[in-house]
Amino acid sequence: MILLLLVGCLPPTVEVVGPVEMVIDITMLGFEQPDLEVYEGSYIRFKNHDAYVHTITNYDGTFDHRLNPGEDIEVQVWEDLVYYDTLTPGYNFRGKISVVPLVS
């Protein structure tokens, strides 16, 4: 009975936040919004708006996607992802998705 009273005392402003869908655009200048923090299970869509081929590759090579001009790919993330473009060296062609666990 005491437990039920405590649960009923939660403030009404508590909001449950879940996975979201985010977009990372690829242009000739690099990955736009390359560093994100999202909840586990979120979807990230990479869209290549450039006239050249780009990749989204993690550093151990287990995640490697090639995007031709105009193509996009959607991935669901469950853990942190540090990625870069193997075809275009440079600071602007790397990024990190930090994944925050959902609290139930």
C-alpha positions as CSV (number, residue, x, y, z in Angstrom):
1,M,0.0,0.0,0.0
2,I,2.9,2.4,0.8
3,L,4.4,1.6,-2.6
4,L,1.2,2.6,-4.4
5,L,1.2,5.9,-2.6
6,L,4.8,6.6,-3.6
7,V,4.1,5.8,-7.2
8,G,1.1,8.1,-7.2
9,C,3.4,10.9,-6.0
10,L,5.4,11.2,-9.2
11,P,5.3,14.8,-10.6
12,P,2.9,15.3,-13.5
13,T,5.7,16.8,-15.6
14,V,7.6,13.4,-16.1
15,E,7.9,12.8,-19.8
16,V,8.8,9.4,-21.3
17,V,11.3,10.0,-24.1
18,G,12.1,7.3,-26.7
19,P,14.0,6.7,-29.9
20,V,13.9,9.4,-32.6
21,E,14.7,9.7,-36.2
22,M,17.6,12.1,-37.1
23,V,19.2,13.0,-40.5
24,I,22.8,13.6,-41.2
25,D,23.3,15.3,-44.6
26,I,26.5,14.8,-46.6
27,T,27.6,17.7,-48.7
28,M,30.8,18.7,-50.4
29,L,31.7,20.5,-47.1
30,G,31.4,17.3,-45.0
31,F,28.9,15.7,-42.7
32,E,26.4,18.3,-41.5
33,Q,25.5,17.8,-37.8
34,P,28.2,15.1,-37.5
35,D,28.0,14.7,-33.7
36,L,24.7,13.5,-32.2
37,E,23.4,12.2,-28.9
38,V,20.3,10.0,-29.3
39,Y,18.5,7.3,-27.3
40,E,19.2,3.7,-28.1
41,G,17.0,2.3,-30.9
42,S,17.0,5.7,-32.7
43,Y,17.1,5.8,-36.5
44,I,19.8,7.8,-38.2
45,R,19.4,8.6,-41.9
46,F,22.5,9.6,-43.9
47,K,21.7,11.4,-47.1
48,N,24.3,12.1,-49.8
49,H,23.6,15.5,-51.4
50,D,27.0,15.8,-53.0
51,A,28.0,15.0,-56.6
52,Y,30.5,12.5,-55.4
53,V,30.4,9.1,-53.7
54,H,30.9,9.0,-49.9
55,T,31.1,6.3,-47.2
56,I,30.0,6.0,-43.6
57,T,32.5,3.7,-42.0
58,N,33.4,3.0,-38.4
59,Y,37.0,2.6,-37.3
60,D,37.0,-1.2,-36.9
61,G,35.4,-1.6,-40.3
62,T,32.4,-3.6,-39.1
63,F,30.1,-0.7,-40.3
64,D,30.8,0.3,-43.9
65,H,28.2,1.8,-46.3
66,R,28.9,3.4,-49.6
67,L,26.5,6.1,-50.8
68,N,26.4,7.3,-54.4
69,P,25.2,10.8,-55.2
70,G,21.5,11.2,-54.2
71,E,21.4,7.9,-52.2
72,D,20.5,7.6,-48.5
73,I,20.6,4.9,-45.9
74,E,18.8,4.5,-42.6
75,V,20.5,2.7,-39.7
76,Q,19.2,1.9,-36.2
77,V,21.7,2.6,-33.5
78,W,22.1,0.6,-30.2
79,E,25.6,1.7,-29.3
80,D,28.0,4.5,-29.9
81,L,29.2,4.9,-33.5
82,V,32.3,6.8,-34.5
83,Y,32.4,7.1,-38.2
84,Y,34.3,8.7,-41.1
85,D,34.4,8.8,-44.9
86,T,37.1,6.5,-46.3
87,L,37.0,8.3,-49.7
88,T,37.3,11.9,-48.5
89,P,40.0,12.6,-45.9
90,G,39.5,15.6,-43.7
91,Y,38.2,16.8,-40.4
92,N,34.7,17.6,-41.8
93,F,34.2,14.0,-42.9
94,R,34.0,12.3,-39.5
95,G,31.6,12.2,-36.7
96,K,30.2,10.5,-33.6
97,I,26.8,9.3,-32.6
98,S,26.5,8.9,-28.8
99,V,23.8,6.5,-27.7
100,V,22.0,7.1,-24.3
101,P,20.3,4.1,-22.8
102,L,16.5,4.3,-22.3
103,V,15.5,4.3,-18.6
104,S,12.4,2.3,-17.8
